[in-house]
Amino acid sequence: MSLYLRYAAISDRGVVRQGNQDSVFAGAHFIAVADGMGGMAAGDLASAIVINTVARLDVPPPPESVVDELADAVADANRAIRRAVADDPQKEGMGTTLTALWFDGEWFNLVHIGDSRAYRMREGGFEQVTVDDTYVQMLVDEGRITAEEAERHPQRSLLLRALGASEVEPAFQTIKGMPGDRLLLCSDGLSGPVSDADIARTLQNSATPQEAAESLVQQALDAGAPDNVTVLVADVVDEHPGEQRQIIGGAAADQRLAESDTAVLRAVKEDADGPGDDATVDLRAGGGEDGERPKKRGRVWRTVLSCLIILVLAAGAGAWWARTQYFIGVSEAGNISVYRGLPFEVAGLRAAWLETESPRAAEDATDEVEADLADGIRVDGQAGAESELDELIDPSSSNENLDPLCSVSDTEAVPTASTDCRED
């Protein structure tokens, strides 16, 4: 039995914001919400680029490789954002969430990154389908705070993942549709000021998707709507709903941004067979000629990035941005390790996550390198981190980063704790 979607979508700039950085798309086969971030760094452009890129999926999904097709569209959207940044470095820091569903008449293929949510109402039961990529959700998952505390946490809007980073890790899942299901996609402009209980009650009591969408947006506005509010409601029905127009709203409908999207997407397509956009964006904090690794790296970029990250945190995207950075540091076990994030706390927040721990002890390094490790050695992306780690822990005698190997006479003559050499 083939099922269909009856949908409605509204995007409102809210009470406080001067512009709308949200974007929304709704069609017979594809629905999506994106919440741009970055303020002056053009969050509206980021969400518009993404929605106008993935909207091509509003066709019946292929019988095979659906997830691959969905992942490719999202990757294209992310490359387009990175290209826009490469063309205008002042846009560095812009990004967007994305929550989207691709429907084949029976199954929904969902992609999610960020904190725009997907909810489902089924036979009176209400559930949140997606998991927020936020700092407070991480704290909840780790058992450090409760879900109730998360709702009041001052950093509840800080993202850990979003499109616009050099590397993105969206979540994918498949959901079976049933007649009578009511789906809601929304930006945090709704889920922030309006409780889940009120959202569920509205979905349950509204006769049509349009009525539900209008009521939910109004509730957010009545609550002060400090952010843009975007709501998309879709009913799963077993009878064809008749002709429905595609809906494209928010920043994605802005003609000015649409023209910019076209230019960016064309450039991305032309570069598809060349090096990735990220190759044109140098995020390294210094570096010598011919690839020489700079000395005392950690102390210099730590001061600069301390100031920068405070500003980014104030814009609401600091934790997400921090998640895109890498450094080499020392693990709790004392080993040389790769971390994602920043090697210091900002506003009391821990912003580092252990990625790879080597078996090499930091105390095996020279005094200078060990001091750099204590501060954190800045590296360019995950590949750069792994390469730097391999260089630092190379056991060969020619590795200038490590203390020289001990000879047999050295180890016999002097206790290990007092030697300036290492044993391999």
N, C-alpha and C positions, 0 to 999 in steps of 0.2 A: 504494500500500500504506500503510495507516494503522498507525502505531506507537504504543506505549504506554510509560508510565513505571511502574517498580516502585521504590519509594523507602523510605528510612528516615532518621530525623533524631534527633539527640541534642543537648541543650544542657546543659552542666555549668558550675557557677560556678567550678570549678578549685580549686586548693589554697590560694591566697593571698587571693583576693577574698572579701569578706563577702556580696556580693550578685551577681546576674547581670544585666548590662546588655546581653547579647546577646538577640536574638529570632530565631525561625525559623518558617517556614511551608512545608508540603509538601502538594500536592494533585495530582490527575490531570493538570492543565493548567498549574499555576503552582507554582514553587518559589523560595524566597527566604531570604536570611540578612542580618541587620542587626546591626551592632556599635555599641552606643551609647557615647557619650563625654560627659564633663563632670562625672563624680564627683558632688559635692554638687549640681551643676546639673542632675541628673536625666537622665543618659544612658539609664537604663533606660526612662524615659518616652518619650524620643525614639525609641528602636528599637521600642518597643511601638506607638506611634502609627503609625509607618511600616508595620510589618508588618500591623497591623489595618486600615490603609487600602488597601494594595495587594492584600491577600488577596481582594478582590472580583474579581480577575482570574482566579480559578480556574474559568474557564469556557472553552469553545472560543473562540479569538481570532476576531475578525471577518475575513472574507476580504480586506477592504481597510482601510487606515488603522490597521494594528496598532501601528506605532511611535507614531502620534499618540495612540492610546488609552493606550499604556504611558506615554508622556511626561506625559499628563494626570493619570494616577494618581499618578505620582511628584511632580508639581507640587502636587497636592492634599495629599499627605503632607507636603511641605515647608511649605505654608501652614498646615497643622495644627500643626506644630512652632512656627512663628513666632507663631501665635495663642496657644499655650500660654505662650510667653515674654512676649507682650504682656499676658496675664492675670496672670502672676507674673514680674516682672522679675528675681527672684533666680535664675530658670532660664536667664538669658542665658548663652550659651556651650555649652548642650547641643546635641548633634548626633548623627548616626549615619551609618554607612556603609550601603550597600545593594548587594547583588548578587543579581539575580533573573533567572529564565528563564521565558518564557511559551511554551508548547508547543502547536502546532496539529496534531500527529500526524505531522509531517514536519520542520518548521522550528522552531528555537528563536529567540525574540527576546529578546536579552539587554540588560539595563540595568545599569550599574555606576558607582558613585561611592564613593571611599574605598579601603580596602585589604583588605576581605573578598574572597576570591579564588574564581574558578571554574577548575577543572581538568578535563581530559578524558583518559580512557584509551581508546584506539582501536587494536585489533589489536596490542596490546603496546606501542604508542607512547604516551608520556605528555607532556602539554603544559599549560602555564598559559595559559588563554584570556584572562584579564583582565590589565590593566596597573595596578599600584598607583598611586594618587594620593598619593604620599608625597614628602617632601623628598629622601630618598636615591635614589628612583627617578629623580627629576629630575636628580640628580647623575650617575647612571649614564647616562641618556639624553644628557647633555651631555658624556660622556666624562671627567668629572672624577674618578670612582672606578670601580672594577670591581664586577661583581655580587658577587664574593666579599667585597670590602671592605664592600659595602652590608649584608651579613648581620651584620657585626660593628659597624656604625656606631652610635654612641650615640644618634643622632636617627632611627633607622630607623622609629620608630613615628609620627613627626610627619606629619600629614595636610595636604595642600594643598587638598583638596576633600572636602566631606561635605554631607549634607543638614542643614539647620538654618541655613545662611547666607541672607542676603537674596537672593542670586543663586546658582543652582546650575547646574553644567554636567556632567550625567551623560553617560557614553559609551553609545552604542547600537551593537549589531551583530547580524547574523543568522547563525545557524549551522545547517547541515543535519544532522539526526540520522540515524544509521545503526544498524541492529540490532547489538547487542553493545557499543555505546558505554556507558561508565560515567562519569558526571559527579559531580563533587564541588564543593559550595559550602561554604566554611568561613570562620570568623572568624580573625583573626591569632593567636588563642589556640591554634590548631593549627599554622598555617604558621610561627609564630615558633619554638617549641621543637622541632618535628618537621621533619626535613629533607625536601626534595622526593623524594629517593631512597627514604626510608622510606615516604613517602606513596604513591609509585608502587608500591612492592613490596606494600604492604598492599592497594591497589586491585586489583592483579594477582592476588593469591593468595586473596582472600576469596571465598567461594562466593556470598554474598548481600549486598545493600546493608546489612542489619542487622548482619551480621558485620563488614563493613568499617567501619561507623560506630562500633561498639563498640570495635574494635581501635584505631582512630585516636584516639578520646577517651582510651582507657587509656594509649596511648603519650604523649599530652600530659600526663596526670596523672603518669605515671612520670618525666617530664622536669621535674617541678616545677610545671607549669601556673600560671605567675604571672598569667595573665589568664583570663577566661572562655573556655570552649572550646565552639564550636558546629560541628557537622558534619552535612551533609546529603549523602547518597549516592543517586543515581538511576540505574537501568539503563534503557536504551532497548531494548524488546523488541517482537517482532512478534506475540506472542500476548497476548490480554487477560489481565492478571494477576489478574482477579477483583476483588471489592469491596475497596477500600482506604479506610480512614478518613483524613480530613484530619489533619495533624499541625500543631499550633501549640504552640510551646515557648518556654522562656526567659521573658524579661520580658513578652512579648506574652500569655502564658498567665496572668499574675498578675491575679487578679480586681480587685484595687485599681487597678491601672494600666488594666485594660480599662474600668472605670467612668469613669476620668478621660479615656481615649480617646474614649469615647462623647460626653461633654460637649463636648470640644474639637472633634470632628468635626462635631457638630451646629451648633456656633457657626460653624465655617468654612462649612458649607453655607448657613446663614442669611445670611452675609455675602458669598456668592459674587457677587452682583450689585453689591456696594458696593466701596469702595476696598480695596486689598490690605492684608493684615495688616501689611506692612512700614510702611504709612503711620502706624501707631499706635506704632511704635517709633522714637524719636528717638535716633540714634547720634551726633549732632553734638556736638563738644566746644566748646560755646559758640556765641554768636550774638547780634547786637544786635536791637533792636526793628525791626519792619517789614522784616525780612530783611537788615538792614545787616550787611555782612561785618565780623567783628571784626578788630581789628588785633593784630599780634604773636601770631597764632594758633599757629604752629608751636612756639614755645618752651614754652608752657604745657602743651599736650596731649602734647608729647613726654615731659615729665617724668612725667606721670600714666600714660601708656600704657607707658612703660618699666617701671614697677613692675608694671602689670597684666599685660603680656605675659610677664614672667618667671614670674609665678604660673601663667599659662595654659600656658606651655611645660612647667612642672613637671607639669601635669596631662596632658600628652601630646598636646595639640591646638593648640598655639600657631601652628604654620605654617599649619594650615588656617584658623584664625581670622584670621591676618594676611592671608591671601589674600582675605578678604572686605572689607578696608579699602581706601580710596583716598586719594591725596593728589596735589597738584600740586607738582612739583619741577623739577629741571634735569637734562636728559639729558647723556650723555657728550659730545655735540656742543655743549653749552652752550645748548640750546633749552628753552623752557618746555614741559613735558610732563606727561601724566597717568601716574601709577604706581598699580599695585595692590600693596598691602602697607604697610610701614612704612618711614619714611625714615631708619632707623638700624639698626645691628646689635644683636642680642640674643644673648648667650652665644656671640659669634663667628659667628652665622648672618646671612647676607644675607637680608632679608625684604622685598624690593621687586622688582617685575617691571614693565618698561616696557609701557604699554598704547597710548598715543597720543603721538606726538612732533609738535609744531607747528613751523612754520618761523620762529617768532619767537624771537629770541635773548633770553636772560634779562637780558643787559646793557642791553636797551632799556627795561627796567622802571625805575621809580623806585628810589632807594636802599632805601627802606623795604620795598617789595614784593620787591625782589631779595633782601633779607635773609630775608624770610618764605619765599621760594622755596628758599633754601639750607637752611632748617630743615624745609621741607615744609609745605604749606598743607592742612589737614584739610578734607575734603569728605564729603558724605553720599551714598555710593553712586556707581555708574557714571554715572547721569544727572546727578547733582550735579557730578561731576568734569568732564563734557563741558561743562556750562553754565558752570562756573567758568573753564574753559580759554578758552571763547569770549569771556568777559568780559575776561579778562586780556590776550588778544592782539588785541582789537578795534582795528583801525588808525585809527579816527576820532580826530580832534584832541581830542574831549571825554573820551577815556579817561584817567582820573586815575591809572591804574595804570602808565602808560608815560610816559617822558620826552616833553616836547613835541616836535612836529615841527620840524625845522630849516628855516629860511628859506634862500633861495638865497644871500643875503648871508652868513648864518651859515656855510654850508658852504664858501664861497669864502674867508672870512676866517680860519677856524680849522681846523687839521687834524682829521679825523674822530675820531681816537683821543682827543682832548682835549675834545670837545664834550660838553655835557650835554643834547643833543637827539638825535633819531633821524631817519633818512631813510627814507621809504616811497616 
